Amino acid sequence: MKQLTLEEIACACGGQYVGDEALKQTAITSVERDSRQIKNGSLFLAIKGERVDGHDYIEKCFESGAACAVCEKAPENPTKPYILVDSTLEAVKLIAKAYRRKFDIPVIGISGSVGKTSTKEMVYAVLSQKYKTHKTQGNLNNELGVPLTLLAMPDDTQAAVIEMGISDFGEMTRLSDMVRPTICLLTIIGCCHLEKLGDRNGVLKAKTEMFKYAAENAEYILNGDDDKLYSVTEINGKRPIYFGFASDNDYYAEDIENSSEGGISCTLCFDNTRLGVTIPAIGNYMVSNALAAVAAGKLLGLSDEQLKNGVEAYKTVGSRANVINTGSIKIIDDCYNANPTSVKASLDTLANFSGRAVAVLGDMKELGREELKLHYDTGVYAKQKGVDLVVTAGPLAKKLAEGANGVWYEDVDGVIKALPYLVRRGDTVLVKASHSMQFEKIVEFLKELKIK
């Protein structure tokens, strides 16, 4: 990482440095919240969690080579310097904000109700054709994950792609203050976190807080097919760049051919250019992600060849529209998370597969007052898409089953017991629900299921 001394860290977070004054100019080598990840020269963040208190591990971290700890209470027998703060969580945000200022590079901030991670991966694949690019790992997209992502930027980083996830008003403002994006990219304004955000207008308001701390002369890339985002016609004195399927967008696509086996071939159209690509993924929404990434790449000076190579280098991560062929059935493992917008997109993808379509769906959380109606409407959508069988689990998903004329079970165990009698050879089975539903158990069961 770039040089960041203990004195700079204490100054950035307003903490009290306690220890040998001669060690104030020590530069840290990494920032860690997990004592098992400590290396020589690491800064350890002592965070009190629900089950584990990081303060109990400070001495162990010092023994493992940590140079310093940021903590809310003094260690009993400190053998190394520590920085005392009121809140370690607040301190790491301030430290990350200071570290971000050391980089004069393109930083792409990405958010939206659906497609944040897949768009982040696509942008990363594209920008990596020209720049040494840093990206958000895993689900580190919240008020702890974003600062950790920023603090993990290597010294020679030339571009960064930062995923920014929120569930309430004010969060995006705080994230943007750390990230200071030079390009703001928003995917879709959907029905998610409505418990706190109210409706899609609330989601739009919360997501566009990103613009408040965008860098001077930042660029803005928005999904022009989304009615809420298309209504945003000027940001900080600039017209946004729009992408989407409609041909009136600045970046749009033609000749889309979706193969459940070989990916998606299409022509990306922009600036009098027609770029033929094959995206190694499923789901038409990946075309939209590719358009967004190409728009970012074009802003940053990539050639058409680099843009094409980047799109075609995309790799799926985790349980996000990952297709598993067991030999008897195909499983679309998309159980990372779910809201009505993302479930409908996955149902669109399911409809592209040959054979019988089966959707195993579960509760979608944090939808607020309209949660039952939103579940029912999602079921109706599945029926309209021609899904042959909808199987649901969870108290909310009972309404989803009603809308789809499907079958409902109380929990995941009930679904697992029933699946051997419901699934047939040649089926394509979509598995999707909010992460807390633990639908990954269903995926694991289906992978081992023997079908005659």
N, C-alpha and C positions, 0 to 999 in steps of 0.2 A: 504494500500500500504506500501512498505518498506519505512523506514525513508528517507525523502528528505526535507532538511531544506531550508529556504529562502536564506541563505548564499550559500548553494550548488547550488541552482537554478540560482542565480545571477552569480556565478562563471562559471557555465556550459554554459550559453548563452552569457556571456560577457556583461551583462546588468549592469546598474547603480542602486544600491539599494538606495531607498529614504525612510526614515522613522526612527522609533525608533531603535537604535542600539541594544537594549536589546531584540528585537524581531527577530533578525537574525537567532537565533537557533530554531525558531518555525518550527515544521514539518507539512507539509500540509497533508490533508486527501484525496484529490482527485484533479484532473485537469479538469476544465470545460471550454467549449467555449460558452455554452448556459446559460444565466443568470438565467433561470428557473430551472436549475439543481444544483444550488449552495447549498452546505451544510456547516455546521460549519467546518471551517478549509480549505475550498477549495482554490485552486489557480485559479483565473479567467484569461482567455486569452482574451484580448480585441483585436478582429480581425475586420478589416473594410471589410465588404462584399459589394456586389453590391447594396443591398437594406437596410441593417442595419449595423450600425457602433457600434461595441462592446464597444467603448470608452464612448458612451452615457449611458452605463449601469453600469459603475464601482461603482458609489456611491450606486446604488441599490444592487449590489452584496456585498458590504461591510456591508450594513444594514442586508442582508440575512445571514451573517456569514462568508463571504470570508476572508481569512487571508491575502491575497495579490493579486495584479493584475500585469500581465505582459502587458505593453502598450507602444505605440509609441509616445504618448504625455501625459504630466502630467495631472492628474485629477485636476479640478478647486478647489475642497475643499476635499482633501484626509483625510480620518479619519483612514486609515490603511496604512501599507507600500505598496509601488509599486516598480516594477523593470522596468526601462526605457530602451527600446531597439530600434534599427533602424527598425526592422521588427519582429512583433510577430510571423508570420509564420516561419521565419527562427529560431527564438528563441526556439519555441516548438520542433523543430527537434533536436536542440542541447541538450535541457533538456531531451528529450526522449532517446537520445543516452547515456547520463550519467546515466539515470535510468536503461536502459537495462544492463549496466555494473555491476549492483548490483546483477544480477541473473546468477548463474552458473548452467544452466539448458539446456535441449534440446530445441532448437527453430527451428521449421520447417518453412522455407520460401517457399511459394507456388505461382507460376505464370504460365502463359500460355495464349494462345489466346482464348481458350475455356475450360470450366470446372474448373476454379479456385475455385469458391465458393462451388460447389458440392464436389470437391476433398477436400477442406478445412474441410467441414462438415464431410466427411467420415474419414479423418485422425483424426479429433477431436473425433468422435465416437469410433474409435479404441483405441487411446491413453488414453481416459478417463477410459478404463477398468483397467488401472494400475496407472495412474498418475492424480493428480489434474491439469487439463488442461485448459489453457486460450486460447481463439480464437478471431479472428476478428469478430466484430458484424456488421451486415448489409453490407453496401458497403464502410466501412471505410478502403479502401485499397490504397489510394493515399498519396500525400505528406503531407496532414493534417491528414488523417485517420489513417495512420500507426503510427505516433508518439502518437496520442491519444489512439490507441490500446495498444501500449507498456506501456504508462503511466497509463493504467487502470489495469495492472497486479497486482493481490493481492499479499500480502506478502508471502503467502504459495504456490504460483504457482510452480508446479513441471515440467511442459512442456508447450510450447506455440506453437500455429499454426497461422501463420501470412500470410494473403493474401496480395499480392503485385501487384497492377495494374499500368500500365504505358500507355502512348500514344506517347512518344517521347524519343529520345536518351538522356542519362544522368540521367533520372529519376530513373531508377533501381539502378544505382550506388549510388544515394543519399539515396534511401530506404534501400539498403543493408548495407550502412554505419551505419544506425541506428539499423537495425535488427540483423546484424551479425549472419546469420543463421548457425546452426550446421548441418542441413540437407537442401539441396536445391532441390526442387521438381518442375519440369517443365512438364506440361501436353501436350500441342500441340502448334506447331508453325503454325498459320493459317493466313488467309487474314484479318487482322484487323489493324486499325490505319495506313493504307497505305498512307494516306495524308502526314504524316510526316516520316513514316518508309520506304516508297518506295515499297518494295516487301517482300517476306517471308525471304529472306536473311537479310534484314534490321530488320525484327521482331526478327529473331534468334539473331542477334548482340545485339539488345536492351535488350532482355530477359536474355541473358547470362551475362549481366553486373552484375547480382546477384552474380556471382562467385567471383567478385573482392574483396568484403569484407566478404566473407564467413569465418567462424571461422577456426582457425587452426585445421587441421585434420577433416574438415567437410566431410560429405558424400553427394553424388549426385545421385538423382533418376530421370531418364529421360524416356519418352515414346519411347520405341524402335521401335514402329510401325510408328513413325513420321520420315520421311526421313531426315529432317534437324537435329533433335535431335540425331538420330542414327549415324550421321556423327561426333558427338562429342565423341571422343573415350578416351580422357584423360583430366582431369581438375585438375589443381594444383597438378599434379603428381599422381592422382588417376584415376582408371577406374570407370566410372559411373555404377550404377545398373540400368538395363533396365527392363521395364514392358510393357506388351501389349498382344495382342491376338496371335501373332506369337509365335510358340513354341521354337524359338531360343532366346527368352527373358529370363532373369533370373527369372522373375515372369510372368506366363502366365495362361490362362484359357482354360478349356475343358468342354464339356457337357453342353453348354449354352442353357437354355430353357427360353424363354421370354414370360411371361404371362402378358397381359395387366391388369389383375385383381390382381394377387397374387405376382407380382414382378418377379425377375429373379433368377433362380437357376443355379448354375454352380459349377465347381470344380476349385479351385485356386491351381496352381502347382508351387512349389518352393523347392529347397534344398531336393529333394527326398520325399517331403511331398505333399499329395493330400488332400486339405481341402474343404469339401462340405459346401456351404453356400447358403442362400436365401437372396437376397438383396431386401429390401422393397422399390423398386423404379422402374421406367420404363426406357427403353433405354439401349441398349447394352453398351453405353459409361460408364454406371455406373459400369460395370464389370471392365473396365480399371481403374476407380477411386478406386475401391476396391483393385485392385492389387497394386496400388501406396501406398494406406494406409497400406496394409499388409506389404509391403516392409519397410515402415517407422517404423511400429510396431515391425517388426522382428529385425531391427537395434537397437531398444530400449529395447529389451529383453522381449517382450510379449510372453506368451505361445500360443500354437495353439488354445486353448480354448478361451483365451482372444481375439485373432485375430478374430475368428469366431463370438463371442458375439458382438464384436465391429462393424463388418460389418453389422450384423443383427440389430444393434441398430440405424442405420443411419436414419436421419429424413430430409425430403425435407424442404427447406426454401424459403419463398417468392414465386414470380411468376416464378419458375424454374421447368418446367416439372411437374407441379402439376395437377393431373387428377381430374376433377370435373364431377361427374355423376348427371345430372339433372333429370334423370328418362326417358327422351326422347332422349337426346344426351349425348355424353361424350366430355368434353372440355379439351384439353391439354393446360393449361395456362402456356405458356413459353415466356411471353411478356416482361421479364425483359430487355433483350438486344438481339442484333443479329449481326452476320457477316456471310459471306458465309459458313464458316466451321461449325458454330454452327447451322445454319439453315438446312444444309444438315444432320447433326446428328439428328436434331429434325424430319426431314422427314423420316429418317431411323426408328425412334421410331414410328411415325405415321403408317408406313407400317406394324407394328406388330399387329395392332388392327383389329378386324373383322368388317365387315360392310363397308359402304362407307367412304372413306377418303377425308376430306376437309381440305385444308390449307389456312388460312387467313394470308397473309404475307404483310409486308410493307417495306419501305425504310430502307436500311442498310447504316449507315453514315460512314464518314471518310475512304472511300475506295480509294481515290486518282484518278489518271488519268483513271484507268480501271474500274471505278465504274459502268458504263452502261453494259459493257461486263460481269462483275461479277454478276450483277443482272440477265442478260439474261441467263447465264450459270446455275445459281441457279434454274431458271425456267425450263430449260431443264432437270436438275437433278430430279425435282419434277415429271415431265412427265415420266422420265425413271423409277422412283420408283412406278409408277402406281397410283399416287394420282388422285382421280376421279374429283376433282374440286379445282382449285386454284383461290382464290379471293385476289386481291392486292389493296393497297392504297398508294398514294404518287407519286410524279413525277418520282423518280428513279424506283419505283416498276412497272411502266408501262412496262419497258423492261422485268421484271421478268414474268409478265403476258404473254408477247409475247413468251418468251421461253417455257412457260408451256401450251400455248394455253388456258390461263385462262381468267378471266374477271377483268377489272381494273376500279377503282373509284378514283376520285381526292383526296379524303380525308376520314378520319374515319367516318364522318357523312354519306357519300355516301354509305360506306360499311354497316353501321348499318341499313340504310333504305332498302337495298337490301336483307339482310340476311334472313328475314322471307320468302322470295320467293325462296331462294337458298338452305337452310338447310332442311334436311328431318329427320324424326324420325329414330333413329338407327345410325345416322352419328357420326363419331369421328372428331372433329374439332380442328385442331392445330392453335393457335394464337401466332404469333411471329413477332417482328419487333424491330428496335432500340427504346430505351426507350423514346426518344423525340417524337415518333409518337403517344404516349398515347393510345396504343392498349389495355390497361387495361379497357378502356371504352367499347371495343368490348366484352371482357370477361364478364363484368358486364351485358351487354345487353343479351348475350347468356344465362347467368344463369337464367334470368327471362323470356326467350322466350318460349311461349306456342306453342307446335307443335302438331297438331292433328295426 
